């Protein structure tokens, strides 16, 4: 069985085009999944492709927005933006 590759903070920062400071902050706050071994952070490659915790799933957001648009018959850009804001708020509130 193959073990997943682990990246250093520097490698992670380069791949995500972020500063090393930002990567460390995201690891500390849990926005990026990582493993701390011997006081040194390592980031599994698969963590780079995971959505950040706390953000709504884009597919779910689009489905909810499309359903709201079909129900209301609203199609103007300003109305669409309003609906997106409402759906985001609902997703945040759970």
N, CA, C and O atoms as a printed pandas DataFrame, in Angstrom:
     atom_number atom_name residue_name chain_id  residue_number  x_coord  y_coord  z_coord
0              1         N          UNK        A               1    0.837   -1.175    0.000
1              2        CA          UNK        A               1    0.000    0.000    0.000
2              3         C          UNK        A               1    0.888    1.247    0.000
3              4         O          UNK        A               1    1.828    1.345    0.788
4              5         N          UNK        A               2    0.583    2.198   -0.891
5              6        CA          UNK        A               2    1.403    3.405   -0.993
6              7         C          UNK        A               2    0.955    4.444    0.024
7              8         O          UNK        A               2   -0.237    4.633    0.266
8              9         N          UNK        A               3    1.937    5.108    0.612
9             10        CA          UNK        A               3    1.649    6.184    1.552
10            11         C          UNK        A               3    1.524    7.491    0.774
11            12         O          UNK        A               3    2.266    7.724   -0.181
12            13         N          UNK        A               4    0.588    8.340    1.184
13            14        CA          UNK        A               4    0.361    9.609    0.498
14            15         C          UNK        A               4    1.552   10.539    0.684
15            16         O          UNK        A               4    2.146   10.590    1.761
16            17         N          UNK        A               5    1.897   11.270   -0.364
17            18        CA          UNK        A               5    2.993   12.228   -0.305
18            19         C          UNK        A               5    2.631   13.394    0.591
19            20         O          UNK        A               5    1.501   13.882    0.583
20            21         N          UNK        A               6    3.614   13.831    1.364
21            22        CA          UNK        A               6    3.434   14.981    2.236
22            23         C          UNK        A               6    4.327   16.122    1.749
23            24         O          UNK        A               6    5.474   15.907    1.359
24            25         N          UNK        A               7    3.787   17.317    1.778
25            26        CA          UNK        A               7    4.503   18.498    1.312
26            27         C          UNK        A               7    4.966   19.347    2.485
27            28         O          UNK        A               7    4.334   19.362    3.542
28            29         N          UNK        A               8    6.065   20.046    2.294
29            30        CA          UNK        A               8    6.510   21.018    3.282
30            31         C          UNK        A               8    5.652   22.276    3.145
31            32         O          UNK        A               8    4.881   22.411    2.195
32            33         N          UNK        A               9    5.792   23.180    4.089
33            34        CA          UNK        A               9    5.066   24.448    4.004
34            35         C          UNK        A               9    5.499   25.206    2.754
35            36         O          UNK        A               9    4.662   25.785    2.061
36            37         N          UNK        A              10    6.777   25.207    2.464
37            38        CA          UNK        A              10    7.274   25.915    1.282
38            39         C          UNK        A              10    6.687   25.322   -0.001
39            40         O          UNK        A              10    6.237   26.060   -0.877
40            41         N          UNK        A              11    6.690   23.990   -0.113
41            42        CA          UNK        A              11    6.120   23.336   -1.299
42            43         C          UNK        A              11    4.627   23.636   -1.435
43            44         O          UNK        A              11    4.130   23.888   -2.532
44            45         N          UNK        A              12    3.921   23.603   -0.300
45            46        CA          UNK        A              12    2.488   23.901   -0.304
46            47         C          UNK        A              12    2.243   25.332   -0.750
47            48         O          UNK        A              12    1.360   25.589   -1.569
48            49         N          UNK        A              13    3.012   26.255   -0.218
49            50        CA          UNK        A              13    2.869   27.671   -0.578
50            51         C          UNK        A              13    3.103   27.872   -2.073
51            52         O          UNK        A              13    2.374   28.627   -2.716
52            53         N          UNK        A              14    4.095   27.216   -2.620
53            54        CA          UNK        A              14    4.384   27.344   -4.056
54            55         C          UNK        A              14    3.229   26.799   -4.894
55            56         O          UNK        A              14    2.825   27.421   -5.876
56            57         N          UNK        A              15    2.704   25.655   -4.511
57            58        CA          UNK        A              15    1.614   25.048   -5.293
58            59         C          UNK        A              15    0.325   25.850   -5.218
59            60         O          UNK        A              15   -0.418   25.932   -6.195
60            61         N          UNK        A              16    0.057   26.450   -4.044
61            62        CA          UNK        A              16   -1.168   27.228   -3.867
62            63         C          UNK        A              16   -0.973   28.707   -4.216
63            64         O          UNK        A              16   -1.923   29.490   -4.196
64            65         N          UNK        A              17    0.250   29.070   -4.531
65            66        CA          UNK        A              17    0.607   30.460   -4.832
66            67         C          UNK        A              17    0.227   31.375   -3.668
67            68         O          UNK        A              17   -0.408   32.414   -3.845
68            69         N          UNK        A              18    0.637   30.953   -2.480
69            70        CA          UNK        A              18    0.430   31.712   -1.258
70            71         C          UNK        A              18    1.768   31.906   -0.572
71            72         O          UNK        A              18    2.757   31.268   -0.930
72            73         N          UNK        A              19    1.797   32.779    0.404
73            74        CA          UNK        A              19    3.019   32.927    1.195
74            75         C          UNK        A              19    3.088   31.789    2.213
75            76         O          UNK        A              19    2.073   31.178    2.546
76            77         N          UNK        A              20    4.287   31.515    2.695
77            78        CA          UNK        A              20    4.460   30.492    3.733
78            79         C          UNK        A              20    3.700   30.888    4.990
79            80         O          UNK        A              20    3.147   30.032    5.681
80            81         N          UNK        A              21    3.671   32.182    5.290
81            82        CA          UNK        A              21    2.930   32.677    6.454
82            83         C          UNK        A              21    1.447   32.322    6.335
83            84         O          UNK        A              21    0.841   31.852    7.298
84            85         N          UNK        A              22    0.867   32.544    5.162
85            86        CA          UNK        A              22   -0.558   32.247    4.951
86            87         C          UNK        A              22   -0.822   30.758    5.097
87            88         O          UNK        A              22   -1.830   30.373    5.690
88            89         N          UNK        A              23    0.046   29.920    4.579
89            90        CA          UNK        A              23   -0.119   28.468    4.706
90            91         C          UNK        A              23   -0.079   28.075    6.182
91            92         O          UNK        A              23   -0.912   27.287    6.629
92            93         N          UNK        A              24    0.874   28.611    6.944
93            94        CA          UNK        A              24    0.952   28.294    8.377
94            95         C          UNK        A              24   -0.325   28.731    9.103
95            96         O          UNK        A              24   -0.851   27.995    9.938
96            97         N          UNK        A              25   -0.817   29.926    8.784
97            98        CA          UNK        A              25   -2.033   30.427    9.414
98            99         C          UNK        A              25   -3.221   29.521    9.084
99           100         O          UNK        A              25   -4.033   29.218    9.959
100          101         N          UNK        A              26   -3.324   29.088    7.823
101          102        CA          UNK        A              26   -4.428   28.206    7.438
102          103         C          UNK        A              26   -4.331   26.852    8.121
103          104         O          UNK        A              26   -5.354   26.254    8.456
104          105         N          UNK        A              27   -3.136   26.371    8.329
105          106        CA          UNK        A              27   -2.953   25.114    9.055
106          107         C          UNK        A              27   -3.372   25.281   10.515
107          108         O          UNK        A              27   -4.072   24.428   11.061
108          109         N          UNK        A              28   -2.948   26.373   11.148
109          110        CA          UNK        A              28   -3.296   26.609   12.556
110          111         C          UNK        A              28   -4.796   26.758   12.767
111          112         O          UNK        A              28   -5.336   26.282   13.765
112          113         N          UNK        A              29   -5.473   27.422   11.824
113          114        CA          UNK        A              29   -6.910   27.684   11.974
114          115         C          UNK        A              29   -7.784   26.554   11.447
115          116         O          UNK        A              29   -9.001   26.587   11.630
116          117         N          UNK        A              30   -7.189   25.552   10.796
117          118        CA          UNK        A              30   -7.956   24.419   10.299
118          119         C          UNK        A              30   -8.550   24.612    8.911
119          120         O          UNK        A              30   -9.303   23.759    8.441
120          121         N          UNK        A              31   -8.224   25.713    8.249
121          122        CA          UNK        A              31   -8.722   25.927    6.884
122          123         C          UNK        A              31   -7.987   25.036    5.884
123          124         O          UNK        A              31   -8.469   24.806    4.775
124          125         N          UNK        A              32   -6.819   24.539    6.285
125          126        CA          UNK        A              32   -6.037   23.629    5.461
126          127         C          UNK        A              32   -5.661   22.448    6.347
127          128         O          UNK        A              32   -5.180   22.623    7.466
128          129         N          UNK        A              33   -5.885   21.251    5.834
129          130        CA          UNK        A              33   -5.585   20.035    6.597
130          131         C          UNK        A              33   -4.092   19.749    6.541
131          132         O          UNK        A              33   -3.471   19.798    5.479
132          133         N          UNK        A              34   -3.533   19.451    7.698
133          134        CA          UNK        A              34   -2.119   19.124    7.759
134          135         C          UNK        A              34   -1.823   18.231    8.951
135          136         O          UNK        A              34   -2.685   17.968    9.790
136          137         N          UNK        A              35   -0.578   17.773    9.000
137          138        CA          UNK        A              35   -0.120   16.886   10.068
138          139         C          UNK        A              35    1.113   17.532   10.682
139          140         O          UNK        A              35    2.029   17.948    9.972
140          141         N          UNK        A              36    1.126   17.611   11.989
141          142        CA          UNK        A              36    2.289   18.177   12.666
142          143         C          UNK        A              36    3.082   17.038   13.287
143          144         O          UNK        A              36    2.610   16.364   14.202
144          145         N          UNK        A              37    4.282   16.832   12.783
145          146        CA          UNK        A              37    5.156   15.762   13.277
146          147         C          UNK        A              37    6.439   16.387   13.805
147          148         O          UNK        A              37    7.171   17.047   13.068
148          149         N          UNK        A              38    6.699   16.174   15.074
149          150        CA          UNK        A              38    7.917   16.719   15.662
150          151         C          UNK        A              38    7.980   18.236   15.567
151          152         O          UNK        A              38    9.064   18.803   15.426
152          153         N          UNK        A              39    6.841   18.892   15.642
153          154        CA          UNK        A              39    6.795   20.350   15.582
154          155         C          UNK        A              39    6.878   20.923   14.182
155          156         O          UNK        A              39    6.949   22.140   14.013
156          157         N          UNK        A              40    6.870   20.048   13.163
157          158        CA          UNK        A              40    6.986   20.496   11.773
158          159         C          UNK        A              40    5.704   20.110   11.028
159          160         O          UNK        A              40    5.265   18.960   11.073
160          161         N          UNK        A              41    5.118   21.093   10.346
161          162        CA          UNK        A              41    3.898   20.832    9.572
162          163         C          UNK        A              41    4.221   20.131    8.269
163          164         O          UNK        A              41    5.214   20.433    7.607
164          165         N          UNK        A              42    3.351   19.176    7.909
165          166        CA          UNK        A              42    3.370   18.532    6.606
166          167         C          UNK        A              42    1.937   18.537    6.086
167          168         O          UNK        A              42    0.988   18.373    6.852
168          169         N          UNK        A              43    1.790   18.727    4.778
169          170        CA          UNK        A              43    0.469   18.825    4.171
170          171         C          UNK        A              43    0.301   17.691    3.166
171          172         O          UNK        A              43    1.085   17.586    2.223
172          173         N          UNK        A              44   -0.713   16.838    3.354
173          174        CA          UNK        A              44   -0.972   15.792    2.367
174          175         C          UNK        A              44   -1.369   16.432    1.033
175          176         O          UNK        A              44   -2.097   17.424    1.014
176          177         N          UNK        A              45   -0.901   15.876   -0.062
177          178        CA          UNK        A              45   -1.222   16.410   -1.382
178          179         C          UNK        A              45   -2.735   16.495   -1.574
179          180         O          UNK        A              45   -3.232   17.448   -2.175
180          181         N          UNK        A              46   -3.459   15.514   -1.072
181          182        CA          UNK        A              46   -4.920   15.512   -1.240
182          183         C          UNK        A              46   -5.584   16.712   -0.575
183          184         O          UNK        A              46   -6.667   17.121   -0.995
184          185         N          UNK        A              47   -4.964   17.282    0.448
185          186        CA          UNK        A              47   -5.536   18.440    1.147
186          187         C          UNK        A              47   -5.608   19.663    0.234
187          188         O          UNK        A              47   -6.421   20.560    0.459
188          189         N          UNK        A              48   -4.767   19.700   -0.786
189          190        CA          UNK        A              48   -4.762   20.852   -1.705
190          191         C          UNK        A              48   -6.016   20.900   -2.556
191          192         O          UNK        A              48   -6.355   21.944   -3.114
192          193         N          UNK        A              49   -6.707   19.770   -2.659
193          194        CA          UNK        A              49   -7.883   19.679   -3.525
194          195         C          UNK        A              49   -9.199   19.644   -2.751
195          196         O          UNK        A              49  -10.265   19.471   -3.342
196          197         N          UNK        A              50   -9.123   19.807   -1.439
197          198        CA          UNK        A              50  -10.322   19.791   -0.611
198          199         C          UNK        A              50  -10.870   21.206   -0.483
199          200         O          UNK        A              50  -10.100   22.164   -0.408
200          201         N          UNK        A              51  -12.195   21.346   -0.459
201          202        CA          UNK        A              51  -12.752   22.681   -0.238
202          203         C          UNK        A              51  -12.446   23.160    1.174
203          204         O          UNK        A              51  -12.374   22.364    2.111
204          205         N          UNK        A              52  -12.270   24.440    1.311
205          206        CA          UNK        A              52  -11.991   24.998    2.631
206          207         C          UNK        A              52  -13.211   24.833    3.532
207          208         O          UNK        A              52  -14.335   25.084    3.097
208          209         N          UNK        A              53  -13.003   24.411    4.789
209          210        CA          UNK        A              53  -14.137   24.255    5.707
210          211         C          UNK        A              53  -14.879   25.580    5.891
211          212         O          UNK        A              53  -14.273   26.651    5.932
212          213         N          UNK        A              54  -16.183   25.482    6.000
213          214        CA          UNK        A              54  -16.981   26.669    6.239
214          215         C          UNK        A              54  -17.482   27.360    4.992
215          216         O          UNK        A              54  -18.335   28.242    5.079
216          217         N          UNK        A              55  -16.972   26.980    3.831
217          218        CA          UNK        A              55  -17.442   27.576    2.596
218          219         C          UNK        A              55  -18.533   26.697    2.000
219          220         O          UNK        A              55  -18.445   25.471    2.066
220          221         N          UNK        A              56  -19.560   27.311    1.419
221          222        CA          UNK        A              56  -20.615   26.496    0.815
222          223         C          UNK        A              56  -20.094   25.754   -0.415
223          224         O          UNK        A              56  -19.222   26.247   -1.131
224          225         N          UNK        A              57  -20.637   24.575   -0.644
225          226        CA          UNK        A              57  -20.302   23.786   -1.819
226          227         C          UNK        A              57  -20.851   24.493   -3.057
227          228         O          UNK        A              57  -22.032   24.837   -3.090
228          229         N          UNK        A              58  -20.029   24.714   -4.062
229          230        CA          UNK        A              58  -20.433   25.463   -5.245
230          231         C          UNK        A              58  -21.576   24.781   -5.980
231          232         O          UNK        A              58  -22.507   25.461   -6.413
232          233         N          UNK        A              59  -21.539   23.465   -6.135
233          234        CA          UNK        A              59  -22.622   22.753   -6.820
234          235         C          UNK        A              59  -23.940   22.935   -6.088
235          236         O          UNK        A              59  -24.978   23.165   -6.708
236          237         N          UNK        A              60  -23.894   22.832   -4.761
237          238        CA          UNK        A              60  -25.104   23.015   -3.959
238          239         C          UNK        A              60  -25.625   24.448   -4.103
239          240         O          UNK        A              60  -26.830   24.669   -4.228
240          241         N          UNK        A              61  -24.721   25.398   -4.084
241          242        CA          UNK        A              61  -25.105   26.801   -4.233
242          243         C          UNK        A              61  -25.769   27.048   -5.588
243          244         O          UNK        A              61  -26.782   27.744   -5.665
244          245         N          UNK        A              62  -25.206   26.483   -6.649
245          246        CA          UNK        A              62  -25.784   26.656   -7.979
246          247         C          UNK        A              62  -27.154   25.983   -8.095
247          248         O          UNK        A              62  -28.063   26.540   -8.710
248          249         N          UNK        A              63  -27.307   24.803   -7.515
249          250        CA          UNK        A              63  -28.594   24.113   -7.543
250          251         C          UNK        A              63  -29.659   24.908   -6.799
251          252         O          UNK        A              63  -30.781   25.063   -7.283
252          253         N          UNK        A              64  -29.302   25.411   -5.619
253          254        CA          UNK        A              64  -30.244   26.198   -4.828
254          255         C          UNK        A              64  -30.616   27.486   -5.561
255          256         O          UNK        A              64  -31.777   27.894   -5.560
256          257         N          UNK        A              65  -29.643   28.113   -6.176
257          258        CA          UNK        A              65  -29.896   29.359   -6.906
258          259         C          UNK        A              65  -30.793   29.103   -8.108
259          260         O          UNK        A              65  -31.726   29.865   -8.359
260          261         N          UNK        A              66  -30.518   28.034   -8.854
261          262        CA          UNK        A              66  -31.342   27.696  -10.012
262          263         C          UNK        A              66  -32.772   27.403   -9.611
263          264         O          UNK        A              66  -33.708   27.820  -10.293
264          265         N          UNK        A              67  -32.952   26.689   -8.509
265          266        CA          UNK        A              67  -34.295   26.376   -8.029
266          267         C          UNK        A              67  -35.037   27.645   -7.636
267          268         O          UNK        A              67  -36.217   27.801   -7.950
268          269         N          UNK        A              68  -34.356   28.539   -6.957
269          270        CA          UNK        A              68  -34.988   29.800   -6.548
270          271         C          UNK        A              68  -35.362   30.636   -7.766
271          272         O          UNK        A              68  -36.414   31.275   -7.785
272          273         N          UNK        A              69  -34.511   30.633   -8.772
273          274        CA          UNK        A              69  -34.802   31.405   -9.987
274          275         C          UNK        A              69  -36.009   30.828  -10.717
275          276         O          UNK        A              69  -36.868   31.576  -11.186
276          277         N          UNK        A              70  -36.078   29.514  -10.815
277          278        CA          UNK        A              70  -37.215   28.890  -11.500
278          279         C          UNK        A              70  -38.527   29.173  -10.773
279          280         O          UNK        A              70  -39.554   29.426  -11.402
280          281         N          UNK        A              71  -38.480   29.127   -9.445
281          282        CA          UNK        A              71  -39.691   29.376   -8.656
282          283         C          UNK        A              71  -40.168   30.819   -8.798
283          284         O          UNK        A              71  -41.372   31.071   -8.857
284          285         N          UNK        A              72  -39.243   31.754   -8.851
285          286        CA          UNK        A              72  -39.623   33.171   -8.856
286          287         C          UNK        A              72  -39.774   33.758  -10.248
287          288         O          UNK        A              72  -40.434   34.782  -10.421
288          289         N          UNK        A              73  -39.166   33.119  -11.246
289          290        CA          UNK        A              73  -39.221   33.661  -12.602
290          291         C          UNK        A              73  -38.357   34.895  -12.784
291          292         O          UNK        A              73  -38.498   35.603  -13.782
292          293         N          UNK        A              74  -37.469   35.166  -11.844
293          294        CA          UNK        A              74  -36.611   36.353  -11.902
294          295         C          UNK        A              74  -35.334   36.010  -12.671
295          296         O          UNK        A              74  -34.700   34.986  -12.415
296          297         N          UNK        A              75  -34.968   36.874  -13.610
297          298        CA          UNK        A              75  -33.773   36.585  -14.419
298          299         C          UNK        A              75  -32.854   37.792  -14.608
299          300         O          UNK        A              75  -31.824   37.656  -15.267
300          301         N          UNK        A              76  -33.179   38.961  -14.063
301          302        CA          UNK        A              76  -32.297   40.117  -14.243
302          303         C          UNK        A              76  -31.036   39.931  -13.411
303          304         O          UNK        A              76  -31.085   39.283  -12.366
304          305         N          UNK        A              77  -29.901   40.488  -13.853
305          306        CA          UNK        A              77  -28.655   40.318  -13.096
306          307         C          UNK        A              77  -28.744   40.785  -11.639
307          308         O          UNK        A              77  -28.211   40.118  -10.752
308          309         N          UNK        A              78  -29.392   41.894  -11.379
309          310        CA          UNK        A              78  -29.474   42.367   -9.988
310          311         C          UNK        A              78  -30.319   41.418   -9.134
311          312         O          UNK        A              78  -30.015   41.197   -7.962
312          313         N          UNK        A              79  -31.378   40.858   -9.724
313          314        CA          UNK        A              79  -32.194   39.895   -8.982
314          315         C          UNK        A              79  -31.430   38.603   -8.736
315          316         O          UNK        A              79  -31.549   37.998   -7.671
316          317         N          UNK        A              80  -30.651   38.183   -9.714
317          318        CA          UNK        A              80  -29.845   36.968   -9.555
318          319         C          UNK        A              80  -28.834   37.157   -8.431
319          320         O          UNK        A              80  -28.652   36.254   -7.616
320          321         N          UNK        A              81  -28.170   38.316   -8.370
321          322        CA          UNK        A              81  -27.200   38.591   -7.294
322          323         C          UNK        A              81  -27.885   38.552   -5.932
323          324         O          UNK        A              81  -27.324   38.018   -4.974
324          325         N          UNK        A              82  -29.082   39.106   -5.833
325          326        CA          UNK        A              82  -29.818   39.111   -4.579
326          327         C          UNK        A              82  -30.123   37.675   -4.147
327          328         O          UNK        A              82  -29.962   37.327   -2.977
328          329         N          UNK        A              83  -30.558   36.856   -5.081
329          330        CA          UNK        A              83  -30.886   35.467   -4.763
330          331         C          UNK        A              83  -29.644   34.712   -4.293
331          332         O          UNK        A              83  -29.709   33.935   -3.341
332          333         N          UNK        A              84  -28.527   34.941   -4.956
333          334        CA          UNK        A              84  -27.280   34.279   -4.555
334          335         C          UNK        A              84  -26.922   34.674   -3.130
335          336         O          UNK        A              84  -26.527   33.821   -2.336
336          337         N          UNK        A              85  -27.055   35.959   -2.792
337          338        CA          UNK        A              85  -26.762   36.405   -1.427
338          339         C          UNK        A              85  -27.678   35.711   -0.421
339          340         O          UNK        A              85  -27.229   35.288    0.645
340          341         N          UNK        A              86  -28.957   35.596   -0.760
341          342        CA          UNK        A              86  -29.911   34.950    0.135
342          343         C          UNK        A              86  -29.577   33.468    0.346
343          344         O          UNK        A              86  -29.648   32.965    1.466
344          345         N          UNK        A              87  -29.217   32.786   -0.726
345          346        CA          UNK        A              87  -28.888   31.360   -0.624
346          347         C          UNK        A              87  -27.620   31.182    0.200
347          348         O          UNK        A              87  -27.551   30.285    1.040
348          349         N          UNK        A              88  -26.626   32.016   -0.027
349          350        CA          UNK        A              88  -25.387   31.931    0.764
350          351         C          UNK        A              88  -25.693   32.101    2.250
351          352         O          UNK        A              88  -25.175   31.366    3.091
352          353         N          UNK        A              89  -26.542   33.082    2.560
353          354        CA          UNK        A              89  -26.905   33.324    3.951
354          355         C          UNK        A              89  -27.596   32.100    4.552
355          356         O          UNK        A              89  -27.304   31.707    5.681
356          357         N          UNK        A              90  -28.509   31.505    3.795
357          358        CA          UNK        A              90  -29.206   30.298    4.263
358          359         C          UNK        A              90  -28.231   29.152    4.510
359          360         O          UNK        A              90  -28.355   28.428    5.498
360          361         N          UNK        A              91  -27.258   28.986    3.610
361          362        CA          UNK        A              91  -26.272   27.912    3.781
362          363         C          UNK        A              91  -25.404   28.164    5.010
363          364         O          UNK        A              91  -25.066   27.226    5.732
364          365         N          UNK        A              92  -25.044   29.417    5.252
365          366        CA          UNK        A              92  -24.242   29.733    6.444
366          367         C          UNK        A              92  -25.014   29.443    7.724
367          368         O          UNK        A              92  -24.451   28.956    8.704
368          369         N          UNK        A              93  -26.306   29.747    7.705
369          370        CA          UNK        A              93  -27.139   29.567    8.897
370          371         C          UNK        A              93  -27.528   28.111    9.133
371          372         O          UNK        A              93  -28.027   27.739   10.196
372          373         N          UNK        A              94  -27.281   27.302    8.104
373          374        CA          UNK        A              94  -27.549   25.870    8.220
374          375         C          UNK        A              94  -28.986   25.572    8.116
375          376         O          UNK        A              94  -29.382   24.409    8.194
